[in-house]
């Protein structure tokens, strides 16, 4: 049979990262390509305790259907937490529990963007979100990421050139893949530009609680007095990605449409996962848990940067990071980056080629992304040593 696919998926390609995972599954390969939390970061004992309690004391509540909006106590606890610690969310907002933060991008695009309308994204940006936007036949327009975040002069120019822009997508904290944190000045400027040109912002913040150094900056959502920011938060990097629990804080009219779209998507997010997150979030010392994670990642990030300095200079350069799970590495122009990444795989090291994170994958790119949270220290040293040898000859 000849299969005729919809226009929405006809030109979609498999995720470059997921394809690389096929090589990374080889136990002899050092994978610096994933974005997984460290195996030491999971509160497995606590999750087991909570699950046992729920299944012994109130099993039907976690096995039965639930409401689309999400488990009400968890929504309320997130609302309180975000207001107290991040100054985000107003009485004009509501909270939707989603199946991972990726679903927030999907529902927001479905609700707000028509085919051919523009979504402005950082360049580079998270490949999962880019592919979600592409699946709705949105036009992606990239804006250069500088060491202090999105180039806001370029952003305004793109807004002028694309009057049918519906969304600005940004990851302001420890951006995936660049590791860059947007400055306070630029956060305010992005908000003002969105307001000026009548465009909504999706603020994706899965890494915000994983800061190792420097001063915390306010979320863009904390400026939102005009109902133009959808905030995407997640428990994936701070409790468990496999549980697939995230949350959108959105203006109520947008929230209502997101709920309707989710009803046609997966009805509701796994209620067992929601209950576990709520119990851990409220009845255990969540802030102490976050501090433990910061210590784990501070050590791993510094170790990785020390290795890059030791083995990869001068050919491979990078910007130091203050948090998150990724480091963006730059090669000199004379080194063919895609070929370098292929050669690295042949030498048993997986990294992600930088062009996978661009709005146009055919653009020239001399960078690649590495992740330091998943491999052991021994694997990290082995892999970076090989990368340095390949780059420096």
C-alpha positions as CSV (number, residue, x, y, z in Angstrom):
1,X,0.0,0.0,0.0
2,X,1.1,3.5,-0.7
3,X,0.9,5.6,2.4
4,X,-0.1,9.2,2.1
5,X,0.8,11.2,5.2
6,X,-0.7,14.5,6.3
7,X,0.9,17.8,5.4
8,X,1.6,18.2,9.1
9,X,4.0,15.3,9.3
10,X,5.1,14.8,5.7
11,X,8.4,16.6,6.2
12,X,9.0,15.8,9.9
13,X,12.3,14.0,10.6
14,X,13.1,11.8,13.6
15,X,14.7,13.6,16.5
16,X,18.4,13.8,16.1
17,X,18.9,13.1,19.8
18,X,16.6,10.0,19.7
19,X,18.5,8.7,16.7
20,X,21.8,9.2,18.5
21,X,20.4,7.3,21.4
22,X,20.5,4.2,19.2
23,X,24.3,4.5,19.2
24,X,24.4,5.4,22.9
25,X,22.7,2.2,23.8
26,X,25.9,0.4,23.0
27,X,27.6,-0.1,26.4
28,X,31.0,0.6,24.9
29,X,29.9,4.1,23.8
30,X,30.3,7.1,26.1
31,X,27.0,9.0,25.8
32,X,27.4,12.8,26.2
33,X,24.2,13.3,24.2
34,X,21.4,12.7,26.6
35,X,19.6,15.2,28.9
36,X,18.8,12.8,31.6
37,X,19.1,13.6,35.3
38,X,21.9,12.0,37.2
39,X,21.1,8.5,38.6
40,X,22.1,9.9,42.0
41,X,19.3,12.6,41.7
42,X,16.2,10.4,42.0
43,X,14.3,10.3,45.3
44,X,13.6,6.6,44.6
45,X,13.2,5.7,48.3
46,X,10.7,8.5,48.9
47,X,8.7,7.7,45.8
48,X,8.5,4.0,46.8
49,X,7.2,5.0,50.3
50,X,4.6,7.4,48.8
51,X,3.4,4.9,46.2
52,X,3.1,2.1,48.8
53,X,1.0,4.4,51.1
54,X,-1.3,5.5,48.2
55,X,-1.9,2.0,46.9
56,X,-2.5,0.6,50.4
57,X,-4.6,3.3,51.8
58,X,-6.5,4.8,48.8
59,X,-5.8,2.7,45.7
60,X,-8.9,3.6,43.7
61,X,-8.0,7.3,43.7
62,X,-4.8,6.6,41.8
63,X,-6.2,3.9,39.5
64,X,-9.4,5.6,38.4
65,X,-10.0,8.3,35.8
66,X,-9.3,11.9,37.0
67,X,-10.1,15.4,35.9
68,X,-8.3,17.1,32.9
69,X,-7.2,20.2,34.8
70,X,-5.1,18.0,37.2
71,X,-5.1,17.0,40.8
72,X,-6.6,20.0,42.6
73,X,-4.3,19.9,45.7
74,X,-1.2,19.7,43.4
75,X,-2.5,22.7,41.4
76,X,-3.0,24.7,44.5
77,X,0.4,23.8,46.0
78,X,2.1,24.8,42.8
79,X,0.3,28.1,42.7
80,X,1.4,28.8,46.3
81,X,5.0,27.8,45.6
82,X,5.3,29.8,42.4
83,X,3.9,32.9,44.1
84,X,6.0,32.6,47.2
85,X,9.4,31.6,45.6
86,X,9.0,33.1,42.1
87,X,6.5,35.9,42.3
88,X,4.7,34.3,39.3
89,X,1.0,33.8,38.7
90,X,-2.0,36.1,39.4
91,X,-5.7,35.7,40.1
92,X,-6.2,36.0,36.3
93,X,-4.1,32.9,35.7
94,X,-4.9,29.2,36.2
95,X,-2.7,26.0,36.4
96,X,-3.0,23.0,34.1
97,X,-1.1,19.8,35.0
98,X,0.3,18.3,31.8
99,X,2.0,15.1,30.6
100,X,5.5,16.6,30.5
101,X,6.4,20.2,29.5
102,X,6.5,19.0,25.9
103,X,2.7,18.8,26.0
104,X,2.5,22.5,27.0
105,X,4.2,23.4,23.7
106,X,1.8,21.0,21.8
107,X,-1.3,22.3,23.4
108,X,-0.3,26.0,23.1
109,X,0.5,25.6,19.4
110,X,-2.8,23.8,18.8
111,X,-4.7,26.5,20.6
112,X,-3.0,29.6,19.4
113,X,-1.2,29.0,16.1
114,X,-2.7,28.5,12.6
115,X,-0.8,26.9,9.8
116,X,1.8,29.3,8.3
117,X,1.8,31.6,11.3
118,X,5.1,32.4,12.9
119,X,6.7,31.2,16.1
120,X,9.9,33.1,17.0
121,X,12.5,30.8,18.7
122,X,15.9,31.2,20.1
123,X,18.6,29.9,17.8
124,X,19.7,27.4,19.0
125,X,16.7,26.0,20.9
126,X,15.3,22.8,22.3
127,X,14.7,20.3,19.5
128,X,11.6,18.8,21.0
129,X,9.8,22.1,21.0
130,X,10.9,22.9,17.5
131,X,9.6,19.6,16.2
132,X,6.3,20.2,18.0
133,X,5.9,23.6,16.4
134,X,6.8,22.1,13.0
135,X,4.1,19.4,13.4
136,X,1.5,22.2,13.2
137,X,3.1,23.7,10.1
138,X,4.1,26.8,11.9
139,X,6.8,28.9,10.4
140,X,9.9,29.0,12.6
141,X,12.0,32.1,12.8
142,X,15.2,32.0,14.7
143,X,16.8,34.8,16.8
144,X,20.5,34.6,17.8
145,X,21.3,33.5,21.3
146,X,24.1,35.7,22.8
147,X,26.0,35.0,26.0
148,X,23.3,37.0,27.9
149,X,20.3,35.6,26.1
150,X,18.3,36.3,23.0
151,X,19.4,39.3,20.8
152,X,16.5,41.6,21.5
153,X,17.3,44.0,18.7
154,X,17.2,41.1,16.3
155,X,14.0,39.9,18.0
156,X,12.3,43.3,17.3
157,X,13.4,43.2,13.7
158,X,11.9,39.7,13.3
159,X,8.7,40.9,14.9
160,X,8.5,43.8,12.4
161,X,9.3,41.5,9.5
162,X,6.7,38.9,10.6
163,X,3.5,40.6,11.5
164,X,1.7,37.2,11.7
165,X,3.9,36.1,14.7
166,X,1.8,34.4,17.4
167,X,4.4,33.2,19.9
168,X,7.9,33.9,21.2
169,X,9.4,30.7,22.6
170,X,12.3,31.1,25.1
171,X,14.2,29.1,27.7
172,X,15.6,31.9,29.8
173,X,17.4,29.8,32.5
174,X,20.4,27.6,31.5
175,X,19.0,27.3,28.0
176,X,18.9,23.9,26.3
177,X,21.2,23.6,24.4
178,X,23.4,26.6,24.9
179,X,23.5,26.7,28.7
180,X,23.0,30.5,28.5
181,X,21.0,32.5,31.0
182,X,19.0,35.5,29.9
183,X,19.9,38.8,31.7
184,X,17.3,40.7,33.7
185,X,17.5,43.5,31.2
186,X,16.7,41.2,28.3
187,X,13.9,39.5,30.1
188,X,12.2,42.8,30.6
189,X,12.9,43.8,27.0
190,X,11.4,40.5,25.6
191,X,8.3,41.1,27.7
192,X,7.9,44.7,26.5
193,X,8.4,43.7,22.8
194,X,5.8,40.9,23.1
195,X,3.4,43.5,24.6
196,X,4.2,46.1,22.0
197,X,3.6,43.7,19.1
198,X,0.7,41.8,20.5
199,X,2.5,38.4,20.8
200,X,2.3,35.8,23.5
201,X,5.4,34.3,25.2
202,X,6.0,30.7,26.2
203,X,8.5,30.7,29.0
204,X,10.0,27.2,29.3
205,X,11.8,26.8,32.6
206,X,12.6,23.1,33.4
207,X,16.1,24.0,34.8
208,X,15.4,27.1,36.8
209,X,15.8,25.4,40.2
210,X,19.2,23.9,39.2
211,X,21.3,27.0,39.7
212,X,24.8,26.4,41.0
213,X,26.2,29.9,41.0
214,X,25.3,33.6,40.5
215,X,22.1,35.4,41.5
216,X,18.7,34.0,40.7
217,X,16.7,36.2,38.3
218,X,12.9,36.7,38.2
219,X,10.9,34.8,35.7
220,X,9.4,36.6,32.7
221,X,6.0,35.5,34.1
222,X,6.6,37.6,37.2
223,X,6.3,40.7,35.0
224,X,3.1,39.5,33.4
225,X,0.4,42.1,34.1
226,X,-1.1,41.8,30.6
227,X,-1.9,38.1,30.3
228,X,0.7,37.4,27.6
229,X,2.9,34.8,29.2
230,X,2.4,31.0,29.4
231,X,4.8,29.6,31.9
232,X,6.0,26.0,31.5
233,X,7.3,24.3,34.7
234,X,8.2,20.7,35.2
235,X,9.1,18.1,37.8
236,X,11.1,16.1,35.2
237,X,14.5,17.5,36.2
238,X,13.8,17.8,39.9
239,X,11.8,14.6,40.7
240,X,11.5,12.2,37.8
241,X,11.2,12.6,34.0
242,X,9.6,9.2,33.7
243,X,6.6,10.3,35.7
244,X,5.8,12.9,33.1
245,X,4.4,15.6,35.3
246,X,4.6,19.3,34.3
247,X,2.4,22.4,34.7
248,X,1.3,25.4,32.6
249,X,0.5,28.7,34.3
250,X,-1.6,30.6,31.7
251,X,-4.1,33.4,31.5
252,X,-7.6,31.9,32.2
253,X,-9.0,32.3,28.7
254,X,-5.9,30.5,27.3
255,X,-6.0,27.9,30.1
256,X,-9.6,27.0,29.2
257,X,-8.6,26.3,25.6
258,X,-5.6,24.3,26.7
259,X,-7.9,22.2,28.8
260,X,-10.2,21.5,25.9
261,X,-7.2,20.6,23.7
262,X,-5.8,18.3,26.4
263,X,-9.2,16.5,26.6
264,X,-8.8,15.5,23.0
265,X,-5.2,14.5,23.6
266,X,-4.8,12.3,26.6
267,X,-7.8,13.1,28.8
268,X,-5.6,13.7,31.9
269,X,-2.1,13.3,33.1
270,X,-1.3,10.1,35.0
271,X,-3.0,10.6,38.4
272,X,-0.6,8.3,40.3
273,X,2.3,10.5,39.2
274,X,0.4,13.6,40.1
275,X,-0.3,12.3,43.6
276,X,3.3,11.2,44.1
277,X,4.6,14.6,43.1
278,X,2.1,16.3,45.4
279,X,3.1,14.2,48.4
280,X,6.8,14.7,47.8
281,X,6.3,18.4,47.1
282,X,4.4,19.1,50.3
283,X,5.2,16.4,52.9
284,X,8.9,16.0,52.3
285,X,11.6,18.7,52.4
286,X,11.4,19.7,48.8
287,X,13.9,22.6,49.3
288,X,16.4,20.3,50.9
289,X,16.0,17.9,47.9
290,X,16.7,20.8,45.5
291,X,19.8,21.7,47.5
292,X,21.0,18.1,47.2
293,X,20.5,18.2,43.4
294,X,22.4,21.5,43.2
295,X,25.4,19.9,45.0
296,X,25.4,16.9,42.7
297,X,25.2,19.1,39.5
298,X,27.6,21.7,40.8
299,X,30.3,19.0,41.2
300,X,29.5,17.4,37.9
301,X,29.4,20.7,36.0
302,X,32.7,21.9,37.4
303,X,34.4,18.5,36.8
304,X,33.2,18.6,33.1
305,X,34.4,22.2,32.6
306,X,37.8,21.3,34.2
307,X,38.1,18.4,31.8
308,X,37.2,20.6,28.8
309,X,40.0,23.0,29.9
310,X,42.4,20.2,30.4
311,X,41.8,18.1,27.2
312,X,40.0,20.2,24.7
313,X,41.7,23.6,24.6
314,X,42.5,25.4,22.4
315,X,40.4,23.8,19.6
316,X,37.1,23.5,21.6
317,X,35.8,26.5,23.4
318,X,32.7,27.0,25.6
319,X,31.0,29.5,27.8
320,X,30.9,28.6,31.5
321,X,27.5,27.8,32.9
322,X,25.7,28.8,36.1
323,X,23.2,25.9,36.1
324,X,21.3,23.3,34.1
325,X,22.6,20.1,32.5
326,X,24.3,21.2,29.2
327,X,27.4,22.8,27.8
328,X,27.6,24.2,24.3
329,X,30.9,23.6,22.7
330,X,32.3,25.6,19.7
331,X,34.7,24.3,17.1
332,X,37.0,26.4,14.9
333,X,35.6,27.1,11.5
334,X,38.1,24.9,9.7
335,X,36.7,21.8,11.5
336,X,33.5,20.4,9.8
337,X,31.2,20.0,12.8
338,X,28.8,17.3,11.4
339,X,31.8,15.2,10.3
340,X,33.4,15.8,13.7
341,X,30.3,14.4,15.4
342,X,30.2,11.4,13.1
343,X,33.9,10.7,13.8
344,X,33.2,11.0,17.5
345,X,30.6,8.3,17.3
346,X,33.0,6.0,15.4
347,X,35.4,6.6,18.3
348,X,32.7,5.6,20.8
349,X,31.6,9.1,22.0
350,X,28.1,10.5,21.3
351,X,27.4,14.3,21.2
352,X,24.6,16.2,19.6
353,X,25.4,18.2,16.5
354,X,24.4,21.8,16.9
355,X,22.4,22.2,13.7
356,X,19.8,19.9,15.2
357,X,18.8,22.7,17.5
358,X,18.4,25.4,14.8
359,X,15.1,26.6,13.3
360,X,16.7,25.8,9.9
361,X,18.9,22.6,10.2
362,X,20.7,23.5,7.0
363,X,22.2,26.7,8.5
364,X,26.0,26.6,9.1
365,X,26.8,25.6,12.6
366,X,30.2,25.0,14.3
367,X,28.9,23.9,17.7
368,X,27.8,20.7,19.5
369,X,26.0,20.0,22.8
370,X,27.3,17.8,25.6
371,X,25.5,16.6,28.7
372,X,27.4,16.0,31.9
373,X,24.6,14.9,34.3
374,X,24.2,11.3,33.0
375,X,27.7,9.8,32.5
376,X,29.9,8.7,35.4
377,X,33.0,10.7,36.1
378,X,35.1,8.0,34.5
379,X,32.9,8.0,31.4
380,X,33.0,11.8,31.3
381,X,36.8,11.9,31.4
382,X,37.1,9.2,28.8
383,X,34.7,10.9,26.4
384,X,36.0,14.4,26.7
385,X,39.6,13.2,26.3
386,X,38.6,11.6,23.0
387,X,36.8,14.7,21.8
388,X,39.9,16.8,22.7
389,X,42.2,14.4,20.8
390,X,39.9,14.5,17.7
391,X,39.7,18.3,17.8
392,X,43.3,19.1,18.4
393,X,44.8,16.4,16.2
